[in-house]
């Protein structure tokens, strides 16, 4: 596991966590890995929108 990662606490509705857990299970990922992947995609998409 990379040691350069920071720990962040996030509050979310239980329904959102349940949906994310289902997505993670379907993709054979941990919940944490799924959330990081989704956040990375959102940041990249935002960067693309800023350069347009």
mmCIF entry with sequence, helices, sheets and N, C-alpha, C, O atoms, coordinates in Angstrom:
data_MODEL
# 
_entry.id   MODEL 
# 
_entity.id                         1 
_entity.type                       polymer 
_entity.pdbx_number_of_molecules   1 
# 
_entity_poly.entity_id                      1 
_entity_poly.type                           'polypeptide(L)' 
_entity_poly.nstd_linkage                   no 
_entity_poly.nstd_monomer                   no 
_entity_poly.pdbx_seq_one_letter_code       
;(UNK)(UNK)(UNK)(UNK)(UNK)(UNK)(UNK)(UNK)(UNK)(UNK)(UNK)(UNK)(UNK)(UNK)(UNK)(UNK)
(UNK)(UNK)(UNK)(UNK)(UNK)(UNK)(UNK)(UNK)(UNK)(UNK)(UNK)(UNK)(UNK)(UNK)(UNK)(UNK)
(UNK)(UNK)(UNK)(UNK)(UNK)(UNK)(UNK)(UNK)(UNK)(UNK)(UNK)(UNK)(UNK)(UNK)(UNK)(UNK)
(UNK)(UNK)(UNK)(UNK)
;
_entity_poly.pdbx_seq_one_letter_code_can   XXXXXXXXXXXXXXXXXXXXXXXXXXXXXXXXXXXXXXXXXXXXXXXXXXXX 
_entity_poly.pdbx_strand_id                 A 
# 
loop_
_entity_poly_seq.entity_id 
_entity_poly_seq.num 
_entity_poly_seq.mon_id 
_entity_poly_seq.hetero 
1 1  UNK n 
1 2  UNK n 
1 3  UNK n 
1 4  UNK n 
1 5  UNK n 
1 6  UNK n 
1 7  UNK n 
1 8  UNK n 
1 9  UNK n 
1 10 UNK n 
1 11 UNK n 
1 12 UNK n 
1 13 UNK n 
1 14 UNK n 
1 15 UNK n 
1 16 UNK n 
1 17 UNK n 
1 18 UNK n 
1 19 UNK n 
1 20 UNK n 
1 21 UNK n 
1 22 UNK n 
1 23 UNK n 
1 24 UNK n 
1 25 UNK n 
1 26 UNK n 
1 27 UNK n 
1 28 UNK n 
1 29 UNK n 
1 30 UNK n 
1 31 UNK n 
1 32 UNK n 
1 33 UNK n 
1 34 UNK n 
1 35 UNK n 
1 36 UNK n 
1 37 UNK n 
1 38 UNK n 
1 39 UNK n 
1 40 UNK n 
1 41 UNK n 
1 42 UNK n 
1 43 UNK n 
1 44 UNK n 
1 45 UNK n 
1 46 UNK n 
1 47 UNK n 
1 48 UNK n 
1 49 UNK n 
1 50 UNK n 
1 51 UNK n 
1 52 UNK n 
# 
_struct_asym.id          A 
_struct_asym.entity_id   1 
# 
loop_
_struct_conf.conf_type_id 
_struct_conf.id 
_struct_conf.pdbx_PDB_helix_id 
_struct_conf.beg_label_comp_id 
_struct_conf.beg_label_asym_id 
_struct_conf.beg_label_seq_id 
_struct_conf.pdbx_beg_PDB_ins_code 
_struct_conf.end_label_comp_id 
_struct_conf.end_label_asym_id 
_struct_conf.end_label_seq_id 
_struct_conf.pdbx_end_PDB_ins_code 
_struct_conf.beg_auth_comp_id 
_struct_conf.beg_auth_asym_id 
_struct_conf.beg_auth_seq_id 
_struct_conf.end_auth_comp_id 
_struct_conf.end_auth_asym_id 
_struct_conf.end_auth_seq_id 
_struct_conf.pdbx_PDB_helix_class 
_struct_conf.details 
_struct_conf.pdbx_PDB_helix_length 
HELX_P HELX_P1 AA1 UNK A 14 ? UNK A 26 ? UNK A 14 UNK A 26 1 ? 13 
HELX_P HELX_P2 AA2 UNK A 31 ? UNK A 50 ? UNK A 31 UNK A 50 1 ? 20 
# 
_struct_conf_type.id          HELX_P 
_struct_conf_type.criteria    ? 
_struct_conf_type.reference   ? 
# 
loop_
_atom_site.group_PDB 
_atom_site.id 
_atom_site.type_symbol 
_atom_site.label_atom_id 
_atom_site.label_alt_id 
_atom_site.label_comp_id 
_atom_site.label_asym_id 
_atom_site.label_entity_id 
_atom_site.label_seq_id 
_atom_site.pdbx_PDB_ins_code 
_atom_site.Cartn_x 
_atom_site.Cartn_y 
_atom_site.Cartn_z 
_atom_site.occupancy 
_atom_site.B_iso_or_equiv 
_atom_site.pdbx_formal_charge 
_atom_site.auth_seq_id 
_atom_site.auth_comp_id 
_atom_site.auth_asym_id 
_atom_site.auth_atom_id 
_atom_site.pdbx_PDB_model_num 
ATOM 1   N N  . UNK A 1 1  ? 0.845   -1.182 0.000   1.00 0.00 ? 1  UNK A N  1 
ATOM 2   C CA . UNK A 1 1  ? 0.000   0.000  0.000   1.00 0.00 ? 1  UNK A CA 1 
ATOM 3   C C  . UNK A 1 1  ? 0.888   1.242  0.000   1.00 0.00 ? 1  UNK A C  1 
ATOM 4   O O  . UNK A 1 1  ? 1.848   1.314  0.767   1.00 0.00 ? 1  UNK A O  1 
ATOM 5   N N  . UNK A 1 2  ? 0.577   2.222  -0.854  1.00 0.00 ? 2  UNK A N  1 
ATOM 6   C CA . UNK A 1 2  ? 1.391   3.440  -0.895  1.00 0.00 ? 2  UNK A CA 1 
ATOM 7   C C  . UNK A 1 2  ? 1.360   4.155  0.455   1.00 0.00 ? 2  UNK A C  1 
ATOM 8   O O  . UNK A 1 2  ? 0.322   4.227  1.113   1.00 0.00 ? 2  UNK A O  1 
ATOM 9   N N  . UNK A 1 3  ? 2.494   4.671  0.845   1.00 0.00 ? 3  UNK A N  1 
ATOM 10  C CA . UNK A 1 3  ? 2.569   5.364  2.128   1.00 0.00 ? 3  UNK A CA 1 
ATOM 11  C C  . UNK A 1 3  ? 2.393   6.866  1.993   1.00 0.00 ? 3  UNK A C  1 
ATOM 12  O O  . UNK A 1 3  ? 2.375   7.568  3.005   1.00 0.00 ? 3  UNK A O  1 
ATOM 13  N N  . UNK A 1 4  ? 2.263   7.379  0.786   1.00 0.00 ? 4  UNK A N  1 
ATOM 14  C CA . UNK A 1 4  ? 2.137   8.815  0.589   1.00 0.00 ? 4  UNK A CA 1 
ATOM 15  C C  . UNK A 1 4  ? 0.679   9.268  0.520   1.00 0.00 ? 4  UNK A C  1 
ATOM 16  O O  . UNK A 1 4  ? 0.399   10.377 0.064   1.00 0.00 ? 4  UNK A O  1 
ATOM 17  N N  . UNK A 1 5  ? -0.240  8.432  0.963   1.00 0.00 ? 5  UNK A N  1 
ATOM 18  C CA . UNK A 1 5  ? -1.655  8.772  0.936   1.00 0.00 ? 5  UNK A CA 1 
ATOM 19  C C  . UNK A 1 5  ? -2.052  9.452  2.240   1.00 0.00 ? 5  UNK A C  1 
ATOM 20  O O  . UNK A 1 5  ? -1.513  9.143  3.303   1.00 0.00 ? 5  UNK A O  1 
ATOM 21  N N  . UNK A 1 6  ? -3.002  10.380 2.147   1.00 0.00 ? 6  UNK A N  1 
ATOM 22  C CA . UNK A 1 6  ? -3.517  11.039 3.343   1.00 0.00 ? 6  UNK A CA 1 
ATOM 23  C C  . UNK A 1 6  ? -4.890  10.478 3.667   1.00 0.00 ? 6  UNK A C  1 
ATOM 24  O O  . UNK A 1 6  ? -5.638  10.070 2.778   1.00 0.00 ? 6  UNK A O  1 
ATOM 25  N N  . UNK A 1 7  ? -5.201  10.463 4.926   1.00 0.00 ? 7  UNK A N  1 
ATOM 26  C CA . UNK A 1 7  ? -6.492  9.952  5.377   1.00 0.00 ? 7  UNK A CA 1 
ATOM 27  C C  . UNK A 1 7  ? -7.450  11.138 5.502   1.00 0.00 ? 7  UNK A C  1 
ATOM 28  O O  . UNK A 1 7  ? -7.099  12.174 6.068   1.00 0.00 ? 7  UNK A O  1 
ATOM 29  N N  . UNK A 1 8  ? -8.663  10.975 4.968   1.00 0.00 ? 8  UNK A N  1 
ATOM 30  C CA . UNK A 1 8  ? -9.673  12.020 5.003   1.00 0.00 ? 8  UNK A CA 1 
ATOM 31  C C  . UNK A 1 8  ? -10.992 11.421 5.447   1.00 0.00 ? 8  UNK A C  1 
ATOM 32  O O  . UNK A 1 8  ? -11.399 10.361 4.972   1.00 0.00 ? 8  UNK A O  1 
ATOM 33  N N  . UNK A 1 9  ? -11.653 12.105 6.358   1.00 0.00 ? 9  UNK A N  1 
ATOM 34  C CA . UNK A 1 9  ? -12.962 11.639 6.815   1.00 0.00 ? 9  UNK A CA 1 
ATOM 35  C C  . UNK A 1 9  ? -14.035 12.380 6.025   1.00 0.00 ? 9  UNK A C  1 
ATOM 36  O O  . UNK A 1 9  ? -13.952 13.592 5.827   1.00 0.00 ? 9  UNK A O  1 
ATOM 37  N N  . UNK A 1 10 ? -15.031 11.644 5.584   1.00 0.00 ? 10 UNK A N  1 
ATOM 38  C CA . UNK A 1 10 ? -16.113 12.220 4.793   1.00 0.00 ? 10 UNK A CA 1 
ATOM 39  C C  . UNK A 1 10 ? -17.445 11.800 5.404   1.00 0.00 ? 10 UNK A C  1 
ATOM 40  O O  . UNK A 1 10 ? -17.648 10.627 5.718   1.00 0.00 ? 10 UNK A O  1 
ATOM 41  N N  . UNK A 1 11 ? -18.333 12.742 5.568   1.00 0.00 ? 11 UNK A N  1 
ATOM 42  C CA . UNK A 1 11 ? -19.688 12.444 6.025   1.00 0.00 ? 11 UNK A CA 1 
ATOM 43  C C  . UNK A 1 11 ? -20.600 12.382 4.814   1.00 0.00 ? 11 UNK A C  1 
ATOM 44  O O  . UNK A 1 11 ? -20.569 13.268 3.959   1.00 0.00 ? 11 UNK A O  1 
ATOM 45  N N  . UNK A 1 12 ? -21.417 11.328 4.739   1.00 0.00 ? 12 UNK A N  1 
ATOM 46  C CA . UNK A 1 12 ? -22.331 11.180 3.608   1.00 0.00 ? 12 UNK A CA 1 
ATOM 47  C C  . UNK A 1 12 ? -23.596 10.476 4.083   1.00 0.00 ? 12 UNK A C  1 
ATOM 48  O O  . UNK A 1 12 ? -23.590 9.794  5.108   1.00 0.00 ? 12 UNK A O  1 
ATOM 49  N N  . UNK A 1 13 ? -24.670 10.645 3.338   1.00 0.00 ? 13 UNK A N  1 
ATOM 50  C CA . UNK A 1 13 ? -25.904 9.946  3.694   1.00 0.00 ? 13 UNK A CA 1 
ATOM 51  C C  . UNK A 1 13 ? -25.704 8.431  3.600   1.00 0.00 ? 13 UNK A C  1 
ATOM 52  O O  . UNK A 1 13 ? -24.961 7.958  2.739   1.00 0.00 ? 13 UNK A O  1 
ATOM 53  N N  . UNK A 1 14 ? -26.354 7.677  4.469   1.00 0.00 ? 14 UNK A N  1 
ATOM 54  C CA . UNK A 1 14 ? -26.216 6.215  4.443   1.00 0.00 ? 14 UNK A CA 1 
ATOM 55  C C  . UNK A 1 14 ? -26.567 5.614  3.087   1.00 0.00 ? 14 UNK A C  1 
ATOM 56  O O  . UNK A 1 14 ? -25.945 4.640  2.661   1.00 0.00 ? 14 UNK A O  1 
ATOM 57  N N  . UNK A 1 15 ? -27.558 6.186  2.405   1.00 0.00 ? 15 UNK A N  1 
ATOM 58  C CA . UNK A 1 15 ? -27.971 5.659  1.106   1.00 0.00 ? 15 UNK A CA 1 
ATOM 59  C C  . UNK A 1 15 ? -26.842 5.781  0.081   1.00 0.00 ? 15 UNK A C  1 
ATOM 60  O O  . UNK A 1 15 ? -26.658 4.898  -0.757  1.00 0.00 ? 15 UNK A O  1 
ATOM 61  N N  . UNK A 1 16 ? -26.092 6.876  0.155   1.00 0.00 ? 16 UNK A N  1 
ATOM 62  C CA . UNK A 1 16 ? -24.976 7.071  -0.766  1.00 0.00 ? 16 UNK A CA 1 
ATOM 63  C C  . UNK A 1 16 ? -23.883 6.054  -0.475  1.00 0.00 ? 16 UNK A C  1 
ATOM 64  O O  . UNK A 1 16 ? -23.325 5.466  -1.401  1.00 0.00 ? 16 UNK A O  1 
ATOM 65  N N  . UNK A 1 17 ? -23.571 5.842  0.788   1.00 0.00 ? 17 UNK A N  1 
ATOM 66  C CA . UNK A 1 17 ? -22.560 4.842  1.141   1.00 0.00 ? 17 UNK A CA 1 
ATOM 67  C C  . UNK A 1 17 ? -22.976 3.456  0.658   1.00 0.00 ? 17 UNK A C  1 
ATOM 68  O O  . UNK A 1 17 ? -22.155 2.712  0.121   1.00 0.00 ? 17 UNK A O  1 
ATOM 69  N N  . UNK A 1 18 ? -24.230 3.112  0.843   1.00 0.00 ? 18 UNK A N  1 
ATOM 70  C CA . UNK A 1 18 ? -24.714 1.804  0.400   1.00 0.00 ? 18 UNK A CA 1 
ATOM 71  C C  . UNK A 1 18 ? -24.577 1.656  -1.109  1.00 0.00 ? 18 UNK A C  1 
ATOM 72  O O  . UNK A 1 18 ? -24.165 0.603  -1.597  1.00 0.00 ? 18 UNK A O  1 
ATOM 73  N N  . UNK A 1 19 ? -24.921 2.707  -1.850  1.00 0.00 ? 19 UNK A N  1 
ATOM 74  C CA . UNK A 1 19 ? -24.803 2.667  -3.311  1.00 0.00 ? 19 UNK A CA 1 
ATOM 75  C C  . UNK A 1 19 ? -23.348 2.523  -3.725  1.00 0.00 ? 19 UNK A C  1 
ATOM 76  O O  . UNK A 1 19 ? -23.034 1.754  -4.634  1.00 0.00 ? 19 UNK A O  1 
ATOM 77  N N  . UNK A 1 20 ? -22.453 3.258  -3.062  1.00 0.00 ? 20 UNK A N  1 
ATOM 78  C CA . UNK A 1 20 ? -21.029 3.163  -3.369  1.00 0.00 ? 20 UNK A CA 1 
ATOM 79  C C  . UNK A 1 20 ? -20.480 1.782  -3.028  1.00 0.00 ? 20 UNK A C  1 
ATOM 80  O O  . UNK A 1 20 ? -19.654 1.244  -3.765  1.00 0.00 ? 20 UNK A O  1 
ATOM 81  N N  . UNK A 1 21 ? -20.930 1.207  -1.920  1.00 0.00 ? 21 UNK A N  1 
ATOM 82  C CA . UNK A 1 21 ? -20.492 -0.138 -1.548  1.00 0.00 ? 21 UNK A CA 1 
ATOM 83  C C  . UNK A 1 21 ? -20.936 -1.160 -2.598  1.00 0.00 ? 21 UNK A C  1 
ATOM 84  O O  . UNK A 1 21 ? -20.185 -2.079 -2.927  1.00 0.00 ? 21 UNK A O  1 
ATOM 85  N N  . UNK A 1 22 ? -22.149 -1.003 -3.121  1.00 0.00 ? 22 UNK A N  1 
ATOM 86  C CA . UNK A 1 22 ? -22.625 -1.919 -4.172  1.00 0.00 ? 22 UNK A CA 1 
ATOM 87  C C  . UNK A 1 22 ? -21.768 -1.769 -5.431  1.00 0.00 ? 22 UNK A C  1 
ATOM 88  O O  . UNK A 1 22 ? -21.396 -2.762 -6.055  1.00 0.00 ? 22 UNK A O  1 
ATOM 89  N N  . UNK A 1 23 ? -21.461 -0.530 -5.799  1.00 0.00 ? 23 UNK A N  1 
ATOM 90  C CA . UNK A 1 23 ? -20.616 -0.285 -6.971  1.00 0.00 ? 23 UNK A CA 1 
ATOM 91  C C  . UNK A 1 23 ? -19.239 -0.909 -6.779  1.00 0.00 ? 23 UNK A C  1 
ATOM 92  O O  . UNK A 1 23 ? -18.707 -1.552 -7.683  1.00 0.00 ? 23 UNK A O  1 
ATOM 93  N N  . UNK A 1 24 ? -18.671 -0.714 -5.599  1.00 0.00 ? 24 UNK A N  1 
ATOM 94  C CA . UNK A 1 24 ? -17.339 -1.247 -5.309  1.00 0.00 ? 24 UNK A CA 1 
ATOM 95  C C  . UNK A 1 24 ? -17.347 -2.767 -5.400  1.00 0.00 ? 24 UNK A C  1 
ATOM 96  O O  . UNK A 1 24 ? -16.429 -3.364 -5.961  1.00 0.00 ? 24 UNK A O  1 
ATOM 97  N N  . UNK A 1 25 ? -18.369 -3.383 -4.858  1.00 0.00 ? 25 UNK A N  1 
ATOM 98  C CA . UNK A 1 25 ? -18.473 -4.837 -4.900  1.00 0.00 ? 25 UNK A CA 1 
ATOM 99  C C  . UNK A 1 25 ? -18.567 -5.329 -6.338  1.00 0.00 ? 25 UNK A C  1 
ATOM 100 O O  . UNK A 1 25 ? -17.905 -6.301 -6.702  1.00 0.00 ? 25 UNK A O  1 
ATOM 101 N N  . UNK A 1 26 ? -19.381 -4.671 -7.158  1.00 0.00 ? 26 UNK A N  1 
ATOM 102 C CA . UNK A 1 26 ? -19.520 -5.060 -8.562  1.00 0.00 ? 26 UNK A CA 1 
ATOM 103 C C  . UNK A 1 26 ? -18.207 -4.942 -9.312  1.00 0.00 ? 26 UNK A C  1 
ATOM 104 O O  . UNK A 1 26 ? -17.918 -5.745 -10.199 1.00 0.00 ? 26 UNK A O  1 
ATOM 105 N N  . UNK A 1 27 ? -17.401 -3.929 -8.954  1.00 0.00 ? 27 UNK A N  1 
ATOM 106 C CA . UNK A 1 27 ? -16.128 -3.705 -9.640  1.00 0.00 ? 27 UNK A CA 1 
ATOM 107 C C  . UNK A 1 27 ? -14.969 -4.406 -8.945  1.00 0.00 ? 27 UNK A C  1 
ATOM 108 O O  . UNK A 1 27 ? -13.814 -4.251 -9.343  1.00 0.00 ? 27 UNK A O  1 
ATOM 109 N N  . UNK A 1 28 ? -15.276 -5.175 -7.906  1.00 0.00 ? 28 UNK A N  1 
ATOM 110 C CA . UNK A 1 28 ? -14.245 -5.918 -7.164  1.00 0.00 ? 28 UNK A CA 1 
ATOM 111 C C  . UNK A 1 28 ? -13.175 -4.986 -6.610  1.00 0.00 ? 28 UNK A C  1 
ATOM 112 O O  . UNK A 1 28 ? -11.981 -5.269 -6.705  1.00 0.00 ? 28 UNK A O  1 
ATOM 113 N N  . UNK A 1 29 ? -13.615 -3.876 -6.034  1.00 0.00 ? 29 UNK A N  1 
ATOM 114 C CA . UNK A 1 29 ? -12.720 -2.867 -5.454  1.00 0.00 ? 29 UNK A CA 1 
ATOM 115 C C  . UNK A 1 29 ? -13.095 -2.654 -3.999  1.00 0.00 ? 29 UNK A C  1 
ATOM 116 O O  . UNK A 1 29 ? -14.177 -3.038 -3.555  1.00 0.00 ? 29 UNK A O  1 
ATOM 117 N N  . UNK A 1 30 ? -12.184 -2.036 -3.268  1.00 0.00 ? 30 UNK A N  1 
ATOM 118 C CA . UNK A 1 30 ? -12.543 -1.585 -1.930  1.00 0.00 ? 30 UNK A CA 1 
ATOM 119 C C  . UNK A 1 30 ? -13.347 -0.292 -2.075  1.00 0.00 ? 30 UNK A C  1 
ATOM 120 O O  . UNK A 1 30 ? -13.277 0.380  -3.103  1.00 0.00 ? 30 UNK A O  1 
ATOM 121 N N  . UNK A 1 31 ? -14.094 0.040  -1.057  1.00 0.00 ? 31 UNK A N  1 
ATOM 122 C CA . UNK A 1 31 ? -14.860 1.288  -1.069  1.00 0.00 ? 31 UNK A CA 1 
ATOM 123 C C  . UNK A 1 31 ? -13.917 2.475  -1.222  1.00 0.00 ? 31 UNK A C  1 
ATOM 124 O O  . UNK A 1 31 ? -14.186 3.397  -1.993  1.00 0.00 ? 31 UNK A O  1 
ATOM 125 N N  . UNK A 1 32 ? -12.823 2.446  -0.492  1.00 0.00 ? 32 UNK A N  1 
ATOM 126 C CA . UNK A 1 32 ? -11.848 3.528  -0.560  1.00 0.00 ? 32 UNK A CA 1 
ATOM 127 C C  . UNK A 1 32 ? -11.293 3.685  -1.971  1.00 0.00 ? 32 UNK A C  1 
ATOM 128 O O  . UNK A 1 32 ? -11.207 4.801  -2.483  1.00 0.00 ? 32 UNK A O  1 
ATOM 129 N N  . UNK A 1 33 ? -10.917 2.577  -2.600  1.00 0.00 ? 33 UNK A N  1 
ATOM 130 C CA . UNK A 1 33 ? -10.371 2.627  -3.947  1.00 0.00 ? 33 UNK A CA 1 
ATOM 131 C C  . UNK A 1 33 ? -11.395 3.173  -4.935  1.00 0.00 ? 33 UNK A C  1 
ATOM 132 O O  . UNK A 1 33 ? -11.047 3.963  -5.813  1.00 0.00 ? 33 UNK A O  1 
ATOM 133 N N  . UNK A 1 34 ? -12.630 2.767  -4.802  1.00 0.00 ? 34 UNK A N  1 
ATOM 134 C CA . UNK A 1 34 ? -13.676 3.269  -5.694  1.00 0.00 ? 34 UNK A CA 1 
ATOM 135 C C  . UNK A 1 34 ? -13.835 4.777  -5.540  1.00 0.00 ? 34 UNK A C  1 
ATOM 136 O O  . UNK A 1 34 ? -13.908 5.499  -6.534  1.00 0.00 ? 34 UNK A O  1 
ATOM 137 N N  . UNK A 1 35 ? -13.887 5.250  -4.308  1.00 0.00 ? 35 UNK A N  1 
ATOM 138 C CA . UNK A 1 35 ? -14.075 6.684  -4.069  1.00 0.00 ? 35 UNK A CA 1 
ATOM 139 C C  . UNK A 1 35 ? -12.908 7.482  -4.633  1.00 0.00 ? 35 UNK A C  1 
ATOM 140 O O  . UNK A 1 35 ? -13.123 8.522  -5.255  1.00 0.00 ? 35 UNK A O  1 
ATOM 141 N N  . UNK A 1 36 ? -11.677 7.018  -4.430  1.00 0.00 ? 36 UNK A N  1 
ATOM 142 C CA . UNK A 1 36 ? -10.513 7.710  -4.985  1.00 0.00 ? 36 UNK A CA 1 
ATOM 143 C C  . UNK A 1 36 ? -10.595 7.739  -6.510  1.00 0.00 ? 36 UNK A C  1 
ATOM 144 O O  . UNK A 1 36 ? -10.321 8.769  -7.125  1.00 0.00 ? 36 UNK A O  1 
ATOM 145 N N  . UNK A 1 37 ? -10.966 6.628  -7.118  1.00 0.00 ? 37 UNK A N  1 
ATOM 146 C CA . UNK A 1 37 ? -11.089 6.562  -8.575  1.00 0.00 ? 37 UNK A CA 1 
ATOM 147 C C  . UNK A 1 37 ? -12.138 7.546  -9.081  1.00 0.00 ? 37 UNK A C  1 
ATOM 148 O O  . UNK A 1 37 ? -11.899 8.253  -10.060 1.00 0.00 ? 37 UNK A O  1 
ATOM 149 N N  . UNK A 1 38 ? -13.288 7.597  -8.430  1.00 0.00 ? 38 UNK A N  1 
ATOM 150 C CA . UNK A 1 38 ? -14.342 8.523  -8.838  1.00 0.00 ? 38 UNK A CA 1 
ATOM 151 C C  . UNK A 1 38 ? -13.903 9.979  -8.676  1.00 0.00 ? 38 UNK A C  1 
ATOM 152 O O  . UNK A 1 38 ? -14.199 10.818 -9.526  1.00 0.00 ? 38 UNK A O  1 
ATOM 153 N N  . UNK A 1 39 ? -13.203 10.271 -7.596  1.00 0.00 ? 39 UNK A N  1 
ATOM 154 C CA . UNK A 1 39 ? -12.713 11.640 -7.376  1.00 0.00 ? 39 UNK A CA 1 
ATOM 155 C C  . UNK A 1 39 ? -11.656 12.018 -8.407  1.00 0.00 ? 39 UNK A C  1 
ATOM 156 O O  . UNK A 1 39 ? -11.645 13.146 -8.898  1.00 0.00 ? 39 UNK A O  1 
ATOM 157 N N  . UNK A 1 40 ? -10.768 11.083 -8.738  1.00 0.00 ? 40 UNK A N  1 
ATOM 158 C CA . UNK A 1 40 ? -9.754  11.357 -9.759  1.00 0.00 ? 40 UNK A CA 1 
ATOM 159 C C  . UNK A 1 40 ? -10.407 11.661 -11.106 1.00 0.00 ? 40 UNK A C  1 
ATOM 160 O O  . UNK A 1 40 ? -9.992  12.586 -11.805 1.00 0.00 ? 40 UNK A O  1 
ATOM 161 N N  . UNK A 1 41 ? -11.427 10.884 -11.468 1.00 0.00 ? 41 UNK A N  1 
ATOM 162 C CA . UNK A 1 41 ? -12.147 11.126 -12.724 1.00 0.00 ? 41 UNK A CA 1 
ATOM 163 C C  . UNK A 1 41 ? -12.805 12.495 -12.720 1.00 0.00 ? 41 UNK A C  1 
ATOM 164 O O  . UNK A 1 41 ? -12.764 13.204 -13.726 1.00 0.00 ? 41 UNK A O  1 
ATOM 165 N N  . UNK A 1 42 ? -13.411 12.875 -11.603 1.00 0.00 ? 42 UNK A N  1 
ATOM 166 C CA . UNK A 1 42 ? -14.084 14.172 -11.514 1.00 0.00 ? 42 UNK A CA 1 
ATOM 167 C C  . UNK A 1 42 ? -13.078 15.315 -11.656 1.00 0.00 ? 42 UNK A C  1 
ATOM 168 O O  . UNK A 1 42 ? -13.360 16.309 -12.326 1.00 0.00 ? 42 UNK A O  1 
ATOM 169 N N  . UNK A 1 43 ? -11.920 15.181 -11.038 1.00 0.00 ? 43 UNK A N  1 
ATOM 170 C CA . UNK A 1 43 ? -10.896 16.222 -11.136 1.00 0.00 ? 43 UNK A CA 1 
ATOM 171 C C  . UNK A 1 43 ? -10.377 16.320 -12.563 1.00 0.00 ? 43 UNK A C  1 
ATOM 172 O O  . UNK A 1 43 ? -10.208 17.422 -13.085 1.00 0.00 ? 43 UNK A O  1 
ATOM 173 N N  . UNK A 1 44 ? -10.126 15.193 -13.194 1.00 0.00 ? 44 UNK A N  1 
ATOM 174 C CA . UNK A 1 44 ? -9.654  15.210 -14.586 1.00 0.00 ? 44 UNK A CA 1 
ATOM 175 C C  . UNK A 1 44 ? -10.700 15.825 -15.516 1.00 0.00 ? 44 UNK A C  1 
ATOM 176 O O  . UNK A 1 44 ? -10.367 16.589 -16.422 1.00 0.00 ? 44 UNK A O  1 
ATOM 177 N N  . UNK A 1 45 ? -11.961 15.484 -15.281 1.00 0.00 ? 45 UNK A N  1 
ATOM 178 C CA . UNK A 1 45 ? -13.032 16.055 -16.102 1.00 0.00 ? 45 UNK A CA 1 
ATOM 179 C C  . UNK A 1 45 ? -13.099 17.559 -15.912 1.00 0.00 ? 45 UNK A C  1 
ATOM 180 O O  . UNK A 1 45 ? -13.282 18.297 -16.880 1.00 0.00 ? 45 UNK A O  1 
ATOM 181 N N  . UNK A 1 46 ? -12.955 18.023 -14.680 1.00 0.00 ? 46 UNK A N  1 
ATOM 182 C CA . UNK A 1 46 ? -12.967 19.461 -14.407 1.00 0.00 ? 46 UNK A CA 1 
ATOM 183 C C  . UNK A 1 46 ? -11.802 20.165 -15.083 1.00 0.00 ? 46 UNK A C  1 
ATOM 184 O O  . UNK A 1 46 ? -11.964 21.255 -15.632 1.00 0.00 ? 46 UNK A O  1 
ATOM 185 N N  . UNK A 1 47 ? -10.627 19.545 -15.045 1.00 0.00 ? 47 UNK A N  1 
ATOM 186 C CA . UNK A 1 47 ? -9.462  20.115 -15.717 1.00 0.00 ? 47 UNK A CA 1 
ATOM 187 C C  . UNK A 1 47 ? -9.733  20.251 -17.201 1.00 0.00 ? 47 UNK A C  1 
ATOM 188 O O  . UNK A 1 47 ? -9.385  21.264 -17.809 1.00 0.00 ? 47 UNK A O  1 
ATOM 189 N N  . UNK A 1 48 ? -10.357 19.230 -17.795 1.00 0.00 ? 48 UNK A N  1 
ATOM 190 C CA . UNK A 1 48 ? -10.672 19.270 -19.218 1.00 0.00 ? 48 UNK A CA 1 
ATOM 191 C C  . UNK A 1 48 ? -11.659 20.371 -19.555 1.00 0.00 ? 48 UNK A C  1 
ATOM 192 O O  . UNK A 1 48 ? -11.557 21.014 -20.600 1.00 0.00 ? 48 UNK A O  1 
ATOM 193 N N  . UNK A 1 49 ? -12.615 20.585 -18.662 1.00 0.00 ? 49 UNK A N  1 
ATOM 194 C CA . UNK A 1 49 ? -13.615 21.631 -18.876 1.00 0.00 ? 49 UNK A CA 1 
ATOM 195 C C  . UNK A 1 49 ? -12.992 23.024 -18.737 1.00 0.00 ? 49 UNK A C  1 
ATOM 196 O O  . UNK A 1 49 ? -13.426 23.957 -19.413 1.00 0.00 ? 49 UNK A O  1 
ATOM 197 N N  . UNK A 1 50 ? -12.003 23.175 -17.890 1.00 0.00 ? 50 UNK A N  1 
ATOM 198 C CA . UNK A 1 50 ? -11.349 24.476 -17.699 1.00 0.00 ? 50 UNK A CA 1 
ATOM 199 C C  . UNK A 1 50 ? -10.506 24.863 -18.902 1.00 0.00 ? 50 UNK A C  1 
ATOM 200 O O  . UNK A 1 50 ? -10.368 26.049 -19.201 1.00 0.00 ? 50 UNK A O  1 
ATOM 201 N N  . UNK A 1 51 ? -9.941  23.886 -19.595 1.00 0.00 ? 51 UNK A N  1 
ATOM 202 C CA . UNK A 1 51 ? -9.081  24.193 -20.732 1.00 0.00 ? 51 UNK A CA 1 
ATOM 203 C C  . UNK A 1 51 ? -9.872  24.403 -22.020 1.00 0.00 ? 51 UNK A C  1 
ATOM 204 O O  . UNK A 1 51 ? -9.301  24.795 -23.037 1.00 0.00 ? 51 UNK A O  1 
ATOM 205 N N  . UNK A 1 52 ? -11.179 24.146 -21.988 1.00 0.00 ? 52 UNK A N  1 
ATOM 206 C CA . UNK A 1 52 ? -12.007 24.307 -23.195 1.00 0.00 ? 52 UNK A CA 1 
ATOM 207 C C  . UNK A 1 52 ? -12.436 25.738 -23.392 1.00 0.00 ? 52 UNK A C  1 
ATOM 208 O O  . UNK A 1 52 ? -13.136 26.045 -24.357 1.00 0.00 ? 52 UNK A O  1 
# 
